[in-house]
Amino acid sequence: MNEANASACAAAEARRAALIGTGGYLVASLLWGLNLPLSAALLKHFDPFWVSPLRYVVATGLLGAMLALTLGLRQLRSPIPLWRVAVLSLCVAGFLVLYNLGLFRTHPMTVAAISAGSPVYVAVVSRLLTGARLERGFWGATALTLTGAGIAILGRSRAGIPGGGAGASFSLQGGELLIVLAICSWTAYSILAQRWFTPEVPQLRRTYLTTIGALPWLLLFWAIARLSGGVGPPNLNPAPLPLLQLLVAAVFCTALATVAWNTGVNRLGIQTGGLWQNMVPVFAVLISMLFFGVQPLAEQLIGGAVVLAGVGYMQWQRKRLVRAAPPP
């Protein structure tokens, strides 16, 4: 009887973890989908190096206030050595800088194609950092997500919409490696943020510490770009609309999305997260259609459905393993 109860409790806990983790990844993907059109708008008013520190100042204030009000002021202090916080924060800042530089030096269509390989990059980094084996069904799910992303990208290329004219090129232009390194940097952060903190440390606290820790790095990278002549003077007096867009991006797409992402990694693992990353451009298309007047293509909708099928396949395989597992 005790074994049956223990098995039932373990199954219930696994279902709860799957539900919470899926919710975290869903929220993160939705908010990062919103981030794409918002970032395109913001980059018309702020240079890529300056907009990131601004967003992280706002995100740090919000996360710090949430943490202090819900868990107390003591939670603002780091429970792990500061050098580890610095490494985690460098991974976050490195992702932002590498991705922006890669996007600047590479055709957007090429960036989209390279980013579609996120599940593979995630698997490699996970293997190097943890030695973890790939989950059952990973390659099948990866094949589906890559196929779906490819359908969406090719449809955009043929339609001649921004980032993919009829003659859109996938030729190498020098920034492709930076995009791959950016994704690897974010993956390393995602893994280490779960390994270096003890299990009882809330995801909100982990996110706050690495967000505030990223600020010095981002300001340093901006100062280097400014002194080297890579960017001009910072925009210190934005118009009301860009300021509102900046606040929305910082609160939802930076602060809350990262908490949701870390929750997903904690409950479902980083390999599932790599698959969910391919949902970001799908949600970006839907959000652009609903709020920015952009009409999606049939290929984008079909590709999004295939990507979602890949994510669902991975979840289904995990449930099969839970049901087949012997009682503890």
Secondary structure, 3 states (H helix, E strand, C coil): CHHHHHHHHHHHHHHHHHHHHHHHHHHHHHHHHHHHHHHHHHCCCCCHHHHHHHHHHHHHHHHHHHHHHHHCHHHHCCCCCHHHHHHHHHHHHHHHHHHHHHHHHCCHHHHHHHHCCHHHHHHHHHHHHHCCCCCCCHHHHHHHHHHHHHHHHHHHHHHCECCECCCCCCCCCCCHHHHHHHHHHHHHHHHHHHHCCCCCCCHHHHHHHHHHHHHHHHHHHHHHHHHCCCCCCCCCCCCHHHHHHHHHHHHHHHHHHHHHHHHHHHHHCHHHHHHHHHHHHHHHHHHHHHHCCCCCCHHHHHHHHHHHHHHHHHHHHHHHHHHHCCCC
